[in-house]
Amino acid sequence: MLFLGIDQHLRQLTISMLRDHLPPVREEPDEVDKLTLDEIEVKSYVGGIVKSFERKAA
């Protein structure tokens, strides 16, 4: 029974420690420009899914 109390105490301690070490709040980024499929060059596929791609040169 004593071990259950210690386990719960350590779990609460860890959660409170994590809460005190959160990353700083940042502003939301501006909207990102969207690419069309004509602007993308697929480099490789894995099982029919795009693995890597690049933006085509203008």
DRENTORKOL-3810 file (N, C-alpha, C; in nm, 4 decimals):
REM DRENTORKOL-3810
@n.u->0.0825; n.v->-0.1186; n.w->0.0000; ca.u->0.0000; ca.v->0.0000; ca.w->0.0000; c.u->0.0875; c.v->0.1257; c.w->0.0000
@n.u->0.1967; n.v->0.1199; n.w->0.0703; ca.u->0.2871; ca.v->0.2338; ca.w->0.0752; c.u->0.3454; c.v->0.2637; c.w->-0.0629
@n.u->0.3737; n.v->0.1587; n.w->-0.1413; ca.u->0.4318; ca.v->0.1771; ca.w->-0.2741; c.u->0.3361; c.v->0.2498; c.w->-0.3676
@n.u->0.2057; n.v->0.2234; n.w->-0.3538; ca.u->0.1075; ca.v->0.2911; ca.w->-0.4385; c.u->0.1075; c.v->0.4404; c.w->-0.4109
@n.u->0.1220; n.v->0.4786; n.w->-0.2865; ca.u->0.1261; ca.v->0.6201; ca.w->-0.2509; c.u->0.2498; c.v->0.6881; c.w->-0.3080
@n.u->0.3629; n.v->0.6213; n.w->-0.3024; ca.u->0.4875; ca.v->0.6763; ca.w->-0.3566; c.u->0.4785; c.v->0.6890; c.w->-0.5079
@n.u->0.4227; n.v->0.5871; n.w->-0.5742; ca.u->0.4082; ca.v->0.5903; ca.w->-0.7192; c.u->0.3208; c.v->0.7076; c.w->-0.7621
@n.u->0.2099; n.v->0.7269; n.w->-0.6935; ca.u->0.1203; ca.v->0.8369; ca.w->-0.7272; c.u->0.1886; c.v->0.9710; c.w->-0.7007
@n.u->0.2625; n.v->0.9808; n.w->-0.5926; ca.u->0.3340; ca.v->1.1040; ca.w->-0.5598; c.u->0.4373; c.v->1.1373; c.w->-0.6687
@n.u->0.5132; n.v->1.0366; n.w->-0.7132; ca.u->0.6136; ca.v->1.0606; ca.w->-0.8165; c.u->0.5473; c.v->1.1005; c.w->-0.9489
@n.u->0.4339; n.v->1.0384; n.w->-0.9814; ca.u->0.3634; ca.v->1.0722; ca.w->-1.1048; c.u->0.3158; c.v->1.2175; c.w->-1.0999
@n.u->0.2589; n.v->1.2593; n.w->-0.9867; ca.u->0.2133; ca.v->1.3974; ca.w->-0.9718; c.u->0.3312; c.v->1.4943; c.w->-0.9758
@n.u->0.4407; n.v->1.4563; n.w->-0.9153; ca.u->0.5601; ca.v->1.5397; ca.w->-0.9163; c.u->0.6096; c.v->1.5597; c.w->-1.0590
@n.u->0.6130; n.v->1.4525; n.w->-1.1381; ca.u->0.6578; ca.v->1.4619; ca.w->-1.2767; c.u->0.5654; c.v->1.5521; c.w->-1.3582
@n.u->0.4350; n.v->1.5375; n.w->-1.3408; ca.u->0.3397; ca.v->1.6202; ca.w->-1.4147; c.u->0.3573; c.v->1.7665; c.w->-1.3779
@n.u->0.3735; n.v->1.7964; n.w->-1.2500; ca.u->0.3896; ca.v->1.9359; ca.w->-1.2096; c.u->0.5220; c.v->1.9920; c.w->-1.2589
@n.u->0.6256; n.v->1.9094; n.w->-1.2638; ca.u->0.7541; ca.v->1.9559; ca.w->-1.3156; c.u->0.7431; c.v->1.9887; c.w->-1.4636
@n.u->0.6726; n.v->1.9038; n.w->-1.5391; ca.u->0.6557; ca.v->1.9291; ca.w->-1.6817; c.u->0.5754; c.v->2.0564; c.w->-1.7058
@n.u->0.4772; n.v->2.0789; n.w->-1.6231; ca.u->0.3929; ca.v->2.1967; ca.w->-1.6391; c.u->0.4754; c.v->2.3241; c.w->-1.6220
@n.u->0.5741; n.v->2.3211; n.w->-1.5356; ca.u->0.6578; ca.v->2.4384; ca.w->-1.5116; c.u->0.7637; c.v->2.4590; c.w->-1.6200
@n.u->0.7821; n.v->2.3616; n.w->-1.7090; ca.u->0.8854; ca.v->2.3716; ca.w->-1.8113; c.u->0.8262; c.v->2.3682; c.w->-1.9523
@n.u->0.7127; n.v->2.4335; n.w->-1.9715; ca.u->0.6503; ca.v->2.4368; ca.w->-2.1030; c.u->0.7270; c.v->2.5316; c.w->-2.1942
@n.u->0.7248; n.v->2.5081; n.w->-2.3249; ca.u->0.7912; ca.v->2.5999; ca.w->-2.4169; c.u->0.7196; c.v->2.7345; c.w->-2.4172
@n.u->0.7886; n.v->2.8405; n.w->-2.4566; ca.u->0.7251; ca.v->2.9728; ca.w->-2.4577; c.u->0.6108; c.v->2.9778; c.w->-2.5593
@n.u->0.5116; n.v->3.0591; n.w->-2.5285; ca.u->0.3981; ca.v->3.0752; ca.w->-2.6194; c.u->0.4437; c.v->3.1591; c.w->-2.7373
@n.u->0.4118; n.v->3.1112; n.w->-2.8560; ca.u->0.4516; ca.v->3.1834; ca.w->-2.9778; c.u->0.3276; c.v->3.2290; c.w->-3.0520
@n.u->0.3450; n.v->3.3308; n.w->-3.1321; ca.u->0.2338; ca.v->3.3785; ca.w->-3.2142; c.u->0.2103; c.v->3.2806; c.w->-3.3280
@n.u->0.0871; n.v->3.2721; n.w->-3.3740; ca.u->0.0571; ca.v->3.1847; ca.w->-3.4862; c.u->0.1221; c.v->3.2411; c.w->-3.6116
@n.u->0.1796; n.v->3.1558; n.w->-3.6956; ca.u->0.2439; ca.v->3.2048; ca.w->-3.8173; c.u->0.1412; c.v->3.2560; c.w->-3.9175
@n.u->0.1877; n.v->3.3420; n.w->-4.0065; ca.u->0.1011; ca.v->3.3897; ca.w->-4.1139; c.u->0.0654; c.v->3.2728; c.w->-4.2040
@n.u->-0.0355; n.v->3.2929; n.w->-4.2863; ca.u->-0.0776; ca.v->3.1852; ca.w->-4.3758; c.u->0.0355; c.v->3.1520; c.w->-4.4733
@n.u->0.0551; n.v->3.0242; n.w->-4.4960; ca.u->0.1619; ca.v->2.9758; ca.w->-4.5825; c.u->0.1111; c.v->2.9707; c.w->-4.7264
@n.u->0.1970; n.v->3.0114; n.w->-4.8209; ca.u->0.1594; ca.v->3.0038; ca.w->-4.9620; c.u->0.1373; c.v->2.8592; c.w->-5.0009
@n.u->0.0303; n.v->2.8356; n.w->-5.0760; ca.u->0.0002; ca.v->2.6989; ca.w->-5.1182; c.u->0.0561; c.v->2.6755; c.w->-5.2580
@n.u->0.1065; n.v->2.5558; n.w->-5.2799; ca.u->0.1606; ca.v->2.5178; ca.w->-5.4098; c.u->0.0556; c.v->2.4398; c.w->-5.4881
@n.u->0.0580; n.v->2.4551; n.w->-5.6190; ca.u->-0.0276; ca.v->2.3716; ca.w->-5.7024; c.u->0.0511; c.v->2.2477; c.w->-5.7416
@n.u->-0.0184; n.v->2.1465; n.w->-5.7911; ca.u->0.0499; ca.v->2.0234; ca.w->-5.8306; c.u->0.1476; c.v->2.0477; c.w->-5.9454
@n.u->0.1245; n.v->2.1517; n.w->-6.0263; ca.u->0.2161; ca.v->2.1831; ca.w->-6.1357; c.u->0.3500; c.v->2.2361; c.w->-6.0860
@n.u->0.3546; n.v->2.2860; n.w->-5.9628; ca.u->0.4771; ca.v->2.3426; ca.w->-5.9069; c.u->0.5594; c.v->2.2413; c.w->-5.8279
@n.u->0.5111; n.v->2.1178; n.w->-5.8174; ca.u->0.5781; ca.v->2.0157; ca.w->-5.7366; c.u->0.6381; c.v->1.9077; c.w->-5.8250
@n.u->0.7615; n.v->1.8693; n.w->-5.7954; ca.u->0.8283; ca.v->1.7589; ca.w->-5.8645; c.u->0.8521; c.v->1.6467; c.w->-5.7635
@n.u->0.7840; n.v->1.5344; n.w->-5.7833; ca.u->0.7963; ca.v->1.4210; ca.w->-5.6917; c.u->0.9282; c.v->1.3495; c.w->-5.7196
@n.u->1.0067; n.v->1.3256; n.w->-5.6144; ca.u->1.1365; ca.v->1.2592; ca.w->-5.6271; c.u->1.1251; c.v->1.1081; c.w->-5.6056
@n.u->1.0440; n.v->1.0650; n.w->-5.5086; ca.u->1.0313; ca.v->0.9212; ca.w->-5.4844; c.u->0.8988; c.v->0.8902; c.w->-5.4159
@n.u->0.8560; n.v->0.7649; n.w->-5.4346; ca.u->0.7331; ca.v->0.7142; ca.w->-5.3746; c.u->0.7664; c.v->0.5950; c.w->-5.2850
@n.u->0.6813; n.v->0.5724; n.w->-5.1841; ca.u->0.6898; ca.v->0.4531; ca.w->-5.1006; c.u->0.5481; c.v->0.3978; c.w->-5.0919
@n.u->0.5272; n.v->0.2834; n.w->-5.1542; ca.u->0.3958; ca.v->0.2209; ca.w->-5.1493; c.u->0.2855; c.v->0.3071; c.w->-5.2049
@n.u->0.3135; n.v->0.3858; n.w->-5.3063; ca.u->0.2127; ca.v->0.4716; ca.w->-5.3669; c.u->0.1966; c.v->0.6063; c.w->-5.2986
@n.u->0.2699; n.v->0.6291; n.w->-5.1909; ca.u->0.2640; ca.v->0.7562; ca.w->-5.1192; c.u->0.3924; c.v->0.8330; c.w->-5.1470
@n.u->0.3798; n.v->0.9638; n.w->-5.1638; ca.u->0.4966; ca.v->1.0471; ca.w->-5.1919; c.u->0.5916; c.v->1.0432; c.w->-5.0735
@n.u->0.7169; n.v->1.0071; n.w->-5.0986; ca.u->0.8194; ca.v->1.0027; ca.w->-4.9941; c.u->0.8962; c.v->1.1344; c.w->-4.9919
@n.u->0.9330; n.v->1.1848; n.w->-5.1091; ca.u->1.0060; ca.v->1.3113; ca.w->-5.1134; c.u->0.9661; c.v->1.3897; c.w->-5.2376
@n.u->0.9718; n.v->1.5208; n.w->-5.2240; ca.u->0.9367; ca.v->1.6082; ca.w->-5.3358; c.u->1.0147; c.v->1.7386; c.w->-5.3250
@n.u->1.0163; n.v->1.8136; n.w->-5.4346; ca.u->1.0802; ca.v->1.9449; ca.w->-5.4388; c.u->0.9892; c.v->2.0402; c.w->-5.5130
@n.u->1.0107; n.v->2.1672; n.w->-5.4898; ca.u->0.9413; ca.v->2.2687; ca.w->-5.5674; c.u->1.0158; c.v->2.2851; c.w->-5.6982
@n.u->0.9429; n.v->2.2839; n.w->-5.8102; ca.u->1.0068; ca.v->2.3003; ca.w->-5.9408; c.u->1.0674; c.v->2.4396; c.w->-5.9523
@n.u->1.1782; n.v->2.4460; n.w->-6.0250; ca.u->1.2422; ca.v->2.5758; ca.w->-6.0483; c.u->1.1526; c.v->2.6605; c.w->-6.1378
@n.u->1.1510; n.v->2.7886; n.w->-6.1122; ca.u->1.0634; ca.v->2.8792; ca.w->-6.1885; c.u->1.1123; c.v->2.9025; c.w->-6.3283
END
